Amino acid sequence: MNIRVVGDIRKGKIQPSLTGNPIVDDALLQNFCERLRNNINSANTSIKVISDHFFDPTELTDDVILMDKQIIRDFPGDLLIPFTIIGVDHSDLVRGNVHNAISALKHSRTVTHFQTTQRFQNKSSAAA
């Protein structure tokens, strides 16, 4: 399982961006992902955090998606139902503030289940 961070979308009918400048958007999202990855991996998990500039609601995924709340408002609600999406404040993405995202992830059943499974697998591997 991965965590995908969607702060801009560069294909399709809806193409929102963080700042309007793709180079700046890349840097801001990469900063947010690195901070999130460092905080999550400090808890000894191996969850990948990926910046996703090409989110497509027709391509289903089991990944947890952290999405800019402004982008969520742009999509019809029924398109997002099959996904595990956690809304992130636009300003948190721009400023690299991961505290609210971490708190939301802790309350997500999917991530909790994944972490429990990872701990079990790690203990099983160590015992072998």
MMTF fields as JSON, N, C-alpha, C and O atoms, coordinates in Angstrom:
{
  "mmtfVersion": "1.0.0",
  "mmtfProducer": "UNKNOWN",
  "numBonds": 511,
  "numAtoms": 512,
  "numGroups": 128,
  "numChains": 1,
  "numModels": 1,
  "chainsPerModel": [1],
  "groupsPerChain": [128],
  "chainIdList": ["A"],
  "bondAtomList": [4, 2, 8, 6, 12, 10, 16, 14, 20, 18, 24, 22, 28, 26, 32, 30, 36, 34, 40, 38, 44, 42, 48, 46, 52, 50, 56, 54, 60, 58, 64, 62, 68, 66, 72, 70, 76, 74, 80, 78, 84, 82, 88, 86, 92, 90, 96, 94, 100, 98, 104, 102, 108, 106, 112, 110, 116, 114, 120, 118, 124, 122, 128, 126, 132, 130, 136, 134, 140, 138, 144, 142, 148, 146, 152, 150, 156, 154, 160, 158, 164, 162, 168, 166, 172, 170, 176, 174, 180, 178, 184, 182, 188, 186, 192, 190, 196, 194, 200, 198, 204, 202, 208, 206, 212, 210, 216, 214, 220, 218, 224, 222, 228, 226, 232, 230, 236, 234, 240, 238, 244, 242, 248, 246, 252, 250, 256, 254, 260, 258, 264, 262, 268, 266, 272, 270, 276, 274, 280, 278, 284, 282, 288, 286, 292, 290, 296, 294, 300, 298, 304, 302, 308, 306, 312, 310, 316, 314, 320, 318, 324, 322, 328, 326, 332, 330, 336, 334, 340, 338, 344, 342, 348, 346, 352, 350, 356, 354, 360, 358, 364, 362, 368, 366, 372, 370, 376, 374, 380, 378, 384, 382, 388, 386, 392, 390, 396, 394, 400, 398, 404, 402, 408, 406, 412, 410, 416, 414, 420, 418, 424, 422, 428, 426, 432, 430, 436, 434, 440, 438, 444, 442, 448, 446, 452, 450, 456, 454, 460, 458, 464, 462, 468, 466, 472, 470, 476, 474, 480, 478, 484, 482, 488, 486, 492, 490, 496, 494, 500, 498, 504, 502, 508, 506],
  "bondOrderList": [1, 1, 1, 1, 1, 1, 1, 1, 1, 1, 1, 1, 1, 1, 1, 1, 1, 1, 1, 1, 1, 1, 1, 1, 1, 1, 1, 1, 1, 1, 1, 1, 1, 1, 1, 1, 1, 1, 1, 1, 1, 1, 1, 1, 1, 1, 1, 1, 1, 1, 1, 1, 1, 1, 1, 1, 1, 1, 1, 1, 1, 1, 1, 1, 1, 1, 1, 1, 1, 1, 1, 1, 1, 1, 1, 1, 1, 1, 1, 1, 1, 1, 1, 1, 1, 1, 1, 1, 1, 1, 1, 1, 1, 1, 1, 1, 1, 1, 1, 1, 1, 1, 1, 1, 1, 1, 1, 1, 1, 1, 1, 1, 1, 1, 1, 1, 1, 1, 1, 1, 1, 1, 1, 1, 1, 1, 1],
  "groupList": [{"groupName": "MET", "atomNameList": ["N", "CA", "C", "O"], "elementList": ["N", "C", "C", "O"], "formalChargeList": [0, 0, 0, 0], "bondAtomList": [1, 0, 2, 1, 3, 2], "bondOrderList": [1, 1, 2], "singleLetterCode": "M", "chemCompType": "L-PEPTIDE LINKING"}, {"groupName": "ASN", "atomNameList": ["N", "CA", "C", "O"], "elementList": ["N", "C", "C", "O"], "formalChargeList": [0, 0, 0, 0], "bondAtomList": [1, 0, 2, 1, 3, 2], "bondOrderList": [1, 1, 2], "singleLetterCode": "N", "chemCompType": "L-PEPTIDE LINKING"}, {"groupName": "ILE", "atomNameList": ["N", "CA", "C", "O"], "elementList": ["N", "C", "C", "O"], "formalChargeList": [0, 0, 0, 0], "bondAtomList": [1, 0, 2, 1, 3, 2], "bondOrderList": [1, 1, 2], "singleLetterCode": "I", "chemCompType": "L-PEPTIDE LINKING"}, {"groupName": "ARG", "atomNameList": ["N", "CA", "C", "O"], "elementList": ["N", "C", "C", "O"], "formalChargeList": [0, 0, 0, 0], "bondAtomList": [1, 0, 2, 1, 3, 2], "bondOrderList": [1, 1, 2], "singleLetterCode": "R", "chemCompType": "L-PEPTIDE LINKING"}, {"groupName": "VAL", "atomNameList": ["N", "CA", "C", "O"], "elementList": ["N", "C", "C", "O"], "formalChargeList": [0, 0, 0, 0], "bondAtomList": [1, 0, 2, 1, 3, 2], "bondOrderList": [1, 1, 2], "singleLetterCode": "V", "chemCompType": "L-PEPTIDE LINKING"}, {"groupName": "GLY", "atomNameList": ["N", "CA", "C", "O"], "elementList": ["N", "C", "C", "O"], "formalChargeList": [0, 0, 0, 0], "bondAtomList": [1, 0, 2, 1, 3, 2], "bondOrderList": [1, 1, 2], "singleLetterCode": "G", "chemCompType": "PEPTIDE LINKING"}, {"groupName": "ASP", "atomNameList": ["N", "CA", "C", "O"], "elementList": ["N", "C", "C", "O"], "formalChargeList": [0, 0, 0, 0], "bondAtomList": [1, 0, 2, 1, 3, 2], "bondOrderList": [1, 1, 2], "singleLetterCode": "D", "chemCompType": "L-PEPTIDE LINKING"}, {"groupName": "LYS", "atomNameList": ["N", "CA", "C", "O"], "elementList": ["N", "C", "C", "O"], "formalChargeList": [0, 0, 0, 0], "bondAtomList": [1, 0, 2, 1, 3, 2], "bondOrderList": [1, 1, 2], "singleLetterCode": "K", "chemCompType": "L-PEPTIDE LINKING"}, {"groupName": "GLN", "atomNameList": ["N", "CA", "C", "O"], "elementList": ["N", "C", "C", "O"], "formalChargeList": [0, 0, 0, 0], "bondAtomList": [1, 0, 2, 1, 3, 2], "bondOrderList": [1, 1, 2], "singleLetterCode": "Q", "chemCompType": "L-PEPTIDE LINKING"}, {"groupName": "PRO", "atomNameList": ["N", "CA", "C", "O"], "elementList": ["N", "C", "C", "O"], "formalChargeList": [0, 0, 0, 0], "bondAtomList": [1, 0, 2, 1, 3, 2], "bondOrderList": [1, 1, 2], "singleLetterCode": "P", "chemCompType": "L-PEPTIDE LINKING"}, {"groupName": "SER", "atomNameList": ["N", "CA", "C", "O"], "elementList": ["N", "C", "C", "O"], "formalChargeList": [0, 0, 0, 0], "bondAtomList": [1, 0, 2, 1, 3, 2], "bondOrderList": [1, 1, 2], "singleLetterCode": "S", "chemCompType": "L-PEPTIDE LINKING"}, {"groupName": "LEU", "atomNameList": ["N", "CA", "C", "O"], "elementList": ["N", "C", "C", "O"], "formalChargeList": [0, 0, 0, 0], "bondAtomList": [1, 0, 2, 1, 3, 2], "bondOrderList": [1, 1, 2], "singleLetterCode": "L", "chemCompType": "L-PEPTIDE LINKING"}, {"groupName": "THR", "atomNameList": ["N", "CA", "C", "O"], "elementList": ["N", "C", "C", "O"], "formalChargeList": [0, 0, 0, 0], "bondAtomList": [1, 0, 2, 1, 3, 2], "bondOrderList": [1, 1, 2], "singleLetterCode": "T", "chemCompType": "L-PEPTIDE LINKING"}, {"groupName": "ALA", "atomNameList": ["N", "CA", "C", "O"], "elementList": ["N", "C", "C", "O"], "formalChargeList": [0, 0, 0, 0], "bondAtomList": [1, 0, 2, 1, 3, 2], "bondOrderList": [1, 1, 2], "singleLetterCode": "A", "chemCompType": "L-PEPTIDE LINKING"}, {"groupName": "PHE", "atomNameList": ["N", "CA", "C", "O"], "elementList": ["N", "C", "C", "O"], "formalChargeList": [0, 0, 0, 0], "bondAtomList": [1, 0, 2, 1, 3, 2], "bondOrderList": [1, 1, 2], "singleLetterCode": "F", "chemCompType": "L-PEPTIDE LINKING"}, {"groupName": "CYS", "atomNameList": ["N", "CA", "C", "O"], "elementList": ["N", "C", "C", "O"], "formalChargeList": [0, 0, 0, 0], "bondAtomList": [1, 0, 2, 1, 3, 2], "bondOrderList": [1, 1, 2], "singleLetterCode": "C", "chemCompType": "L-PEPTIDE LINKING"}, {"groupName": "GLU", "atomNameList": ["N", "CA", "C", "O"], "elementList": ["N", "C", "C", "O"], "formalChargeList": [0, 0, 0, 0], "bondAtomList": [1, 0, 2, 1, 3, 2], "bondOrderList": [1, 1, 2], "singleLetterCode": "E", "chemCompType": "L-PEPTIDE LINKING"}, {"groupName": "HIS", "atomNameList": ["N", "CA", "C", "O"], "elementList": ["N", "C", "C", "O"], "formalChargeList": [0, 0, 0, 0], "bondAtomList": [1, 0, 2, 1, 3, 2], "bondOrderList": [1, 1, 2], "singleLetterCode": "H", "chemCompType": "L-PEPTIDE LINKING"}],
  "groupTypeList": [0, 1, 2, 3, 4, 4, 5, 6, 2, 3, 7, 5, 7, 2, 8, 9, 10, 11, 12, 5, 1, 9, 2, 4, 6, 6, 13, 11, 11, 8, 1, 14, 15, 16, 3, 11, 3, 1, 1, 2, 1, 10, 13, 1, 12, 10, 2, 7, 4, 2, 10, 6, 17, 14, 14, 6, 9, 12, 16, 11, 12, 6, 6, 4, 2, 11, 0, 6, 7, 8, 2, 2, 3, 6, 14, 9, 5, 6, 11, 11, 2, 9, 14, 12, 2, 2, 5, 4, 6, 17, 10, 6, 11, 4, 3, 5, 1, 4, 17, 1, 13, 2, 10, 13, 11, 7, 17, 10, 3, 12, 4, 12, 17, 14, 8, 12, 12, 8, 3, 14, 8, 1, 7, 10, 10, 13, 13, 13],
  "groupIdList": [1, 2, 3, 4, 5, 6, 7, 8, 9, 10, 11, 12, 13, 14, 15, 16, 17, 18, 19, 20, 21, 22, 23, 24, 25, 26, 27, 28, 29, 30, 31, 32, 33, 34, 35, 36, 37, 38, 39, 40, 41, 42, 43, 44, 45, 46, 47, 48, 49, 50, 51, 52, 53, 54, 55, 56, 57, 58, 59, 60, 61, 62, 63, 64, 65, 66, 67, 68, 69, 70, 71, 72, 73, 74, 75, 76, 77, 78, 79, 80, 81, 82, 83, 84, 85, 86, 87, 88, 89, 90, 91, 92, 93, 94, 95, 96, 97, 98, 99, 100, 101, 102, 103, 104, 105, 106, 107, 108, 109, 110, 111, 112, 113, 114, 115, 116, 117, 118, 119, 120, 121, 122, 123, 124, 125, 126, 127, 128],
  "secStructList": [7, 3, 3, 3, 3, 3, 1, 7, 7, 7, 1, 1, 1, 7, 7, 7, 7, 1, 1, 1, 7, 2, 2, 2, 2, 2, 2, 2, 2, 2, 2, 2, 2, 2, 2, 2, 2, 2, 2, 2, 2, 6, 6, 1, 7, 7, 7, 3, 3, 3, 3, 7, 1, 7, 7, 7, 6, 6, 1, 7, 7, 1, 1, 3, 3, 3, 3, 3, 2, 2, 2, 2, 2, 2, 1, 7, 2, 2, 2, 2, 6, 6, 1, 3, 3, 3, 3, 3, 7, 2, 2, 2, 2, 2, 2, 6, 7, 7, 2, 2, 2, 2, 2, 2, 2, 2, 6, 7, 2, 2, 2, 2, 2, 2, 2, 2, 2, 2, 2, 2, 2, 2, 2, 2, 2, 2, 2, 7],
  "xCoordList": [0.839, 0.0, 0.879, 1.933, 0.431, 1.109, 0.171, -1.039, 0.755, -0.015, 0.298, 1.456, -0.732, -0.569, -1.035, -2.115, -0.219, -0.552, -0.943, -0.14, -2.194, -2.708, -2.945, -3.874, -2.087, -2.23, -2.462, -2.854, -2.216, -2.499, -2.773, -2.401, -3.424, -3.716, -3.363, -3.769, -2.607, -2.092, -2.664, -2.131, -3.748, -4.413, -5.898, -6.332, -6.67, -8.113, -8.837, -8.237, -10.14, -10.984, -10.749, -10.823, -10.467, -10.233, -8.731, -8.13, -8.119, -6.675, -6.331, -5.749, -6.692, -6.351, -4.863, -4.207, -4.344, -2.943, -2.825, -3.733, -1.686, -1.449, -1.208, -1.814, -0.301, 0.115, -0.089, -0.026, -0.332, -0.406, 0.915, 0.978, 1.968, 3.289, 3.691, 3.915, 3.79, 4.087, 5.428, 5.553, 6.422, 7.73, 7.617, 8.158, 6.924, 6.713, 5.836, 6.105, 4.796, 3.928, 4.729, 4.542, 5.624, 6.479, 7.281, 7.323, 7.911, 8.755, 7.933, 8.348, 6.77, 5.933, 5.405, 5.429, 4.934, 4.418, 5.535, 5.336, 6.707, 7.84, 8.238, 8.546, 8.233, 8.541, 7.527, 7.905, 6.241, 5.188, 5.37, 5.272, 5.633, 5.815, 7.023, 6.949, 8.119, 9.32, 9.068, 9.462, 8.419, 8.112, 7.169, 7.356, 6.171, 5.216, 5.93, 5.738, 6.743, 7.5, 8.401, 8.454, 9.1, 9.982, 9.215, 9.675, 8.044, 7.232, 6.648, 6.625, 6.187, 5.591, 6.66, 6.469, 7.777, 8.825, 9.563, 10.252, 9.432, 10.028, 9.282, 9.788, 8.09, 7.311, 7.605, 6.817, 8.733, 9.183, 8.186, 7.946, 7.616, 6.748, 7.418, 8.338, 6.967, 7.565, 6.533, 6.444, 5.76, 4.741, 5.412, 6.182, 5.113, 5.65, 4.725, 3.503, 5.312, 4.554, 4.939, 6.111, 3.936, 4.168, 3.374, 2.194, 4.019, 3.325, 2.671, 3.348, 1.355, 0.612, 0.022, -0.946, 0.621, 0.163, -0.85, -1.379, -1.12, -1.957, -3.103, -3.432, -3.716, -4.84, -5.948, -6.327, -6.457, -7.529, -8.597, -8.332, -9.789, -10.832, -11.357, -12.139, -10.936, -11.355, -10.381, -10.668, -9.232, -8.236, -8.276, -7.765, -8.882, -9.041, -7.711, -6.844, -7.568, -6.364, -6.735, -7.728, -5.934, -6.113, -5.324, -5.414, -4.561, -3.751, -4.628, -5.763, -4.069, -4.72, -4.322, -3.153, -5.301, -5.042, -5.265, -6.358, -4.209, -4.327, -4.537, -3.659, -5.706, -6.055, -6.404, -7.082, -5.921, -6.258, -7.78, -8.48, -8.287, -9.738, -10.363, -11.528, -9.594, -10.116, -10.33, -11.254, -9.506, -9.673, -10.874, -11.636, -11.042, -12.181, -13.485, -14.403, -13.559, -14.776, -15.026, -16.166, -13.965, -14.103, -14.684, -15.225, -14.577, -15.053, -16.475, -16.833, -17.291, -18.592, -18.345, -17.489, -19.086, -18.862, -18.862, -18.097, -19.714, -19.803, -18.541, -18.297, -17.734, -16.49, -15.439, -14.572, -15.518, -14.499, -14.877, -14.055, -16.094, -16.569, -15.672, -15.418, -15.176, -14.408, -13.022, -12.338, -12.61, -11.26, -11.262, -12.274, -10.1, -9.882, -9.188, -7.978, -9.978, -9.454, -9.557, -10.583, -8.466, -8.429, -8.148, -7.157, -9.019, -8.854, -7.747, -7.636, -6.924, -5.826, -6.04, -6.375, -5.844, -5.979, -4.954, -3.794, -5.409, -4.549, -3.309, -2.192, -3.505, -2.375, -1.385, -0.192, -1.848, -0.929, -0.016, 1.172, -0.564, 0.255, 1.289, 2.453, 0.862, 1.764, 2.873, 4.025, 2.533, 3.508, 4.263, 5.191, 3.884, 4.568, 4.186, 4.945, 3.014, 2.544, 1.872, 0.783, 2.517, 2.0, 1.251, 0.717, 1.197, 0.603, -0.864, -1.271, -1.653, -3.069, -3.227, -4.113, -2.38, -2.443, -2.08, -2.718, -1.077, -0.681, -1.798, -2.097, -2.41, -3.529, -4.678, -5.264, -4.997, -6.069, -5.71, -6.57, -4.45, -4.016, -4.106, -4.441, -3.81, -3.895, -5.316, -5.531, -6.284, -7.682, -8.278, -9.449, -7.472, -7.934, -7.789, -6.697, -8.865, -8.846, -7.901, -7.254, -7.812, -6.971, -5.513, -4.823, -5.034, -3.63, -3.352, -2.31, -4.258, -4.079, -3.99, -3.129, -4.874, -4.852, -3.527, -2.942, -3.054, -1.806, -0.642, 0.213, -0.592, 0.507, 0.497, 1.56, -0.671, -0.777, -0.295, 0.434, -0.689, -0.263, 1.242, 1.895, 1.805, 3.246, 3.988, 4.986, 3.52, 4.185, 4.143, 5.139, 3.019, 2.884, 3.853, 4.53, 3.92, 4.8, 6.264, 7.067, 6.614, 7.98, 8.394, 9.511, 7.479, 7.772, 7.895, 8.758, 7.046, 7.096, 8.412, 9.018, 8.848, 10.094, 11.293, 12.237, 11.256, 12.349, 12.438, 13.531, 11.283, 11.258, 11.748, 12.189, 11.675, 12.046, 13.53, 13.975],
  "yCoordList": [-1.185, 0.0, 1.242, 1.279, 2.237, 3.53, 4.612, 4.414, 5.748, 6.963, 7.882, 8.224, 8.276, 9.178, 10.568, 10.727, 11.562, 12.947, 13.647, 13.76, 14.12, 14.794, 16.265, 16.608, 17.119, 18.558, 19.293, 20.46, 18.599, 19.133, 17.951, 16.819, 18.216, 17.176, 17.741, 18.849, 16.973, 17.485, 16.82, 16.974, 16.079, 15.517, 15.426, 15.467, 15.303, 15.17, 16.498, 17.539, 16.443, 17.637, 18.606, 19.82, 18.081, 18.921, 18.952, 17.915, 20.141, 20.266, 21.372, 22.39, 21.17, 22.168, 22.115, 21.096, 23.204, 23.228, 23.963, 24.683, 23.764, 24.457, 25.939, 26.785, 26.245, 27.633, 28.144, 29.35, 27.24, 27.626, 27.43, 27.56, 27.121, 26.897, 25.451, 25.103, 24.595, 23.185, 22.928, 21.965, 23.764, 23.582, 23.854, 23.103, 24.912, 25.238, 24.167, 23.748, 23.726, 22.666, 21.402, 20.769, 21.029, 19.851, 19.982, 19.059, 21.128, 21.344, 21.315, 20.715, 21.962, 22.0, 20.613, 20.222, 19.878, 18.532, 17.58, 16.724, 17.721, 16.879, 17.161, 16.231, 18.412, 18.779, 18.159, 17.592, 18.268, 17.694, 16.175, 15.609, 15.526, 14.065, 13.644, 12.672, 14.361, 14.028, 14.175, 13.313, 15.251, 15.445, 14.364, 13.841, 14.035, 12.996, 11.646, 10.907, 11.334, 10.077, 9.985, 8.939, 11.053, 11.044, 10.811, 10.077, 11.432, 11.247, 9.842, 9.239, 9.328, 7.988, 6.928, 5.996, 7.058, 6.046, 6.078, 5.118, 7.17, 7.191, 6.232, 5.878, 5.818, 4.846, 3.423, 2.512, 3.221, 1.907, 1.229, 0.028, 1.961, 1.371, 1.547, 2.352, 0.811, 0.913, 1.364, 0.808, 2.363, 2.904, 3.896, 4.756, 3.767, 4.689, 5.89, 5.743, 7.075, 8.31, 8.854, 9.119, 9.015, 9.36, 10.611, 10.729, 11.523, 12.683, 12.245, 11.741, 12.437, 11.965, 13.16, 13.773, 13.476, 14.608, 14.185, 15.025, 12.885, 12.369, 11.518, 10.488, 11.944, 11.207, 11.076, 12.048, 9.856, 9.574, 8.766, 7.634, 9.312, 8.602, 7.351, 6.603, 7.112, 5.885, 4.733, 3.592, 5.027, 3.995, 3.71, 4.492, 2.593, 2.248, 1.837, 1.27, 2.132, 1.795, 1.523, 2.044, 0.71, 0.447, 1.433, 1.4, 2.297, 3.26, 4.26, 4.538, 4.786, 5.884, 7.155, 7.354, 8.012, 9.243, 10.439, 10.647, 11.222, 12.509, 13.543, 13.765, 14.168, 15.066, 16.454, 16.608, 17.446, 18.835, 18.967, 18.55, 19.542, 19.694, 20.503, 20.299, 21.425, 22.205, 21.325, 21.568, 20.325, 19.397, 18.497, 18.206, 18.054, 17.2, 17.892, 17.255, 19.188, 19.952, 20.013, 20.183, 19.874, 19.942, 18.67, 18.705, 17.548, 16.272, 15.984, 16.279, 15.408, 14.908, 13.813, 12.95, 13.847, 12.936, 11.474, 10.699, 11.069, 9.646, 9.12, 7.913, 9.981, 9.538, 9.131, 8.305, 9.709, 9.466, 8.375, 7.995, 7.868, 6.872, 5.637, 5.172, 5.078, 3.834, 3.993, 2.997, 5.208, 5.468, 5.74, 6.135, 5.517, 5.94, 7.292, 7.369, 8.367, 9.721, 10.465, 10.44, 11.122, 11.981, 13.391, 13.628, 14.315, 15.706, 16.396, 16.244, 17.161, 17.92, 19.388, 19.718, 20.259, 21.686, 22.14, 21.73, 22.988, 23.533, 24.186, 23.978, 24.961, 25.662, 24.683, 24.98, 23.527, 22.527, 21.971, 21.753, 21.743, 21.261, 22.304, 21.978, 23.544, 24.626, 24.849, 25.076, 24.786, 25.07, 23.844, 23.972, 22.663, 21.449, 21.029, 20.325, 21.452, 21.096, 19.725, 19.59, 18.714, 17.346, 16.9, 15.792, 17.718, 17.307, 16.898, 15.879, 17.669, 17.321, 16.048, 15.237, 15.871, 14.66, 13.427, 12.383, 13.543, 12.42, 12.067, 10.891, 13.072, 12.833, 12.126, 11.186, 12.572, 11.943, 10.507, 9.626, 10.27, 8.915, 7.976, 6.801, 8.489, 7.661, 7.204, 6.137, 7.997, 7.654, 6.882, 6.506, 6.645, 5.891, 4.407, 3.943, 3.667, 2.229, 1.507, 0.536, 1.958, 1.296, 1.347, 0.329, 2.51, 2.643, 1.863, 1.217, 1.912, 1.172, -0.321, -1.01, -0.828, -2.237, -2.579, -3.626, -1.703, -1.95, -2.0, -2.879, -1.07, -1.053, -2.303, -2.853, -2.768, -3.985, -5.177, -6.028, -5.242, -6.33, -6.292, -7.335, -5.101, -4.959, -5.44, -6.152, -5.065, -5.487, -7.009, -7.624, -7.617, -9.069, -9.725, -10.694, -9.194, -9.76, -9.599, -10.512, -8.439, -8.2, -9.167, -9.684, -9.409, -10.332, -11.755, -12.513, -12.118, -13.462, -13.658, -14.726, -12.627, -12.714, -12.826, -13.564, -12.097, -12.122, -13.47, -13.936, -14.101, -15.388, -16.516, -17.554, -16.322, -17.392, -17.549, -18.407],
  "zCoordList": [0.0, 0.0, 0.0, 0.635, -0.712, -0.779, -0.277, -0.167, 0.02, 0.262, -0.909, -1.149, -1.628, -2.755, -2.339, -1.768, -2.627, -2.299, -3.591, -4.517, -3.644, -4.838, -4.494, -3.763, -5.038, -4.822, -6.121, -6.132, -7.215, -8.545, -9.46, -9.151, -10.587, -11.568, -12.937, -13.286, -13.703, -14.972, -16.205, -17.304, -16.029, -17.21, -16.934, -15.783, -17.993, -17.841, -17.922, -18.19, -17.687, -17.783, -16.641, -16.829, -15.461, -14.284, -14.021, -13.742, -14.108, -13.924, -12.927, -13.301, -11.665, -10.646, -10.311, -10.527, -9.791, -9.371, -8.042, -7.628, -7.382, -6.11, -6.328, -5.671, -7.273, -7.459, -8.882, -9.12, -9.827, -11.232, -11.948, -13.17, -11.211, -11.787, -11.503, -10.344, -12.53, -12.294, -11.604, -10.847, -11.85, -11.21, -9.712, -8.9, -9.352, -7.936, -7.285, -6.159, -7.982, -7.454, -7.168, -6.129, -8.088, -7.875, -6.584, -5.771, -6.407, -5.225, -3.936, -2.944, -3.953, -2.751, -2.39, -1.223, -3.38, -3.103, -2.693, -1.83, -3.305, -2.916, -1.465, -0.719, -1.067, 0.313, 1.274, 2.3, 0.94, 1.783, 1.888, 2.977, 0.761, 0.757, 1.592, 2.344, 1.466, 2.241, 3.734, 4.519, 4.125, 5.546, 6.06, 7.159, 5.274, 5.661, 5.763, 6.729, 4.774, 4.76, 5.989, 6.636, 6.316, 7.485, 8.772, 9.646, 8.897, 10.101, 10.183, 11.256, 9.076, 9.067, 9.27, 10.051, 8.581, 8.675, 10.0, 10.345, 10.751, 12.081, 13.012, 14.076, 12.613, 13.385, 12.91, 13.167, 12.217, 11.746, 10.815, 10.939, 9.907, 8.9, 7.544, 7.398, 6.58, 5.242, 4.227, 3.132, 4.587, 3.694, 2.741, 3.168, 1.462, 0.461, 0.339, 0.311, 0.266, 0.072, -1.302, -1.573, -2.164, -3.564, -3.932, -3.601, -4.605, -5.159, -6.466, -7.362, -6.577, -7.748, -8.495, -8.047, -9.635, -10.447, -11.504, -12.231, -11.591, -12.667, -12.144, -12.732, -11.038, -10.467, -11.504, -12.158, -11.64, -12.593, -11.866, -11.463, -11.69, -10.942, -11.633, -11.045, -12.882, -13.557, -13.316, -13.676, -12.709, -12.398, -10.904, -10.103, -10.534, -9.128, -8.502, -9.167, -7.219, -6.473, -5.017, -4.511, -4.361, -2.934, -2.08, -0.853, -2.711, -1.983, -1.233, -1.621, -0.155, 0.556, -0.177, -0.505, -0.43, -1.175, -0.271, 0.255, -0.1, 0.582, -0.519, -1.352, -0.513, -1.612, -1.085, -0.07, -1.803, -1.513, -1.449, -2.371, -0.369, -0.201, -1.325, -1.665, -1.906, -3.033, -4.259, -5.036, -4.442, -5.565, -5.322, -6.244, -4.078, -3.75, -4.14, -4.656, -3.892, -4.236, -5.74, -6.171, -6.542, -7.998, -8.608, -9.714, -7.896, -8.425, -7.971, -6.831, -8.856, -8.395, -7.352, -7.547, -6.26, -5.141, -5.499, -4.925, -6.447, -6.778, -7.458, -7.427, -8.069, -8.695, -7.662, -7.946, -6.471, -5.46, -4.466, -3.633, -4.535, -3.566, -3.482, -2.371, -4.595, -4.483, -3.847, -3.612, -3.573, -3.075, -1.573, -0.994, -0.962, 0.415, 0.326, 0.115, 0.492, 0.33, 1.658, 2.338, 1.993, 3.172, 2.67, 1.98, 3.017, 2.597, 3.373, 4.589, 2.653, 3.249, 2.895, 1.757, 3.869, 3.604, 2.565, 2.589, 1.664, 0.614, 1.233, 0.758, 2.275, 2.899, 3.538, 3.593, 4.022, 4.576, 3.49, 3.727, 2.308, 1.197, 0.791, 0.558, 0.71, 0.293, 1.318, 0.947, 2.594, 3.662, 4.152, 4.951, 3.688, 4.136, 5.537, 6.203, 5.995, 7.338, 7.276, 6.718, 7.846, 7.756, 9.01, 9.033, 10.037, 11.316, 11.185, 11.744, 10.463, 10.291, 9.465, 9.737, 8.467, 7.636, 8.464, 8.334, 9.298, 10.151, 11.113, 11.322, 11.693, 12.604, 11.879, 12.415, 10.67, 9.896, 9.526, 9.551, 9.182, 8.837, 10.04, 9.891, 11.217, 12.423, 12.682, 13.257, 12.265, 12.475, 11.304, 11.336, 10.271, 9.106, 9.393, 9.72, 9.276, 9.544, 8.588, 8.982, 7.356, 6.359, 6.767, 6.719, 7.168, 7.538, 8.821, 8.934, 9.778, 11.021, 10.721, 11.268, 9.854, 9.475, 8.802, 9.079, 7.922, 7.212, 8.185, 8.076, 9.137, 10.094, 10.955, 11.24, 11.378, 12.169, 11.341, 11.851, 10.088, 9.204, 9.013, 9.046, 8.813, 8.636, 9.879, 9.76, 11.072, 12.303, 12.415, 12.794, 12.094, 12.16, 11.171, 11.515, 9.934, 8.921, 9.329, 9.133, 9.897, 10.328, 11.441, 11.436, 12.405, 13.493, 12.949, 13.392, 12.0, 11.394, 10.638, 10.708, 9.918, 9.173, 10.11, 9.829, 11.216, 12.176, 12.866, 13.189, 13.096, 13.778, 12.876, 13.369, 11.563, 10.615, 10.442, 9.68]
}
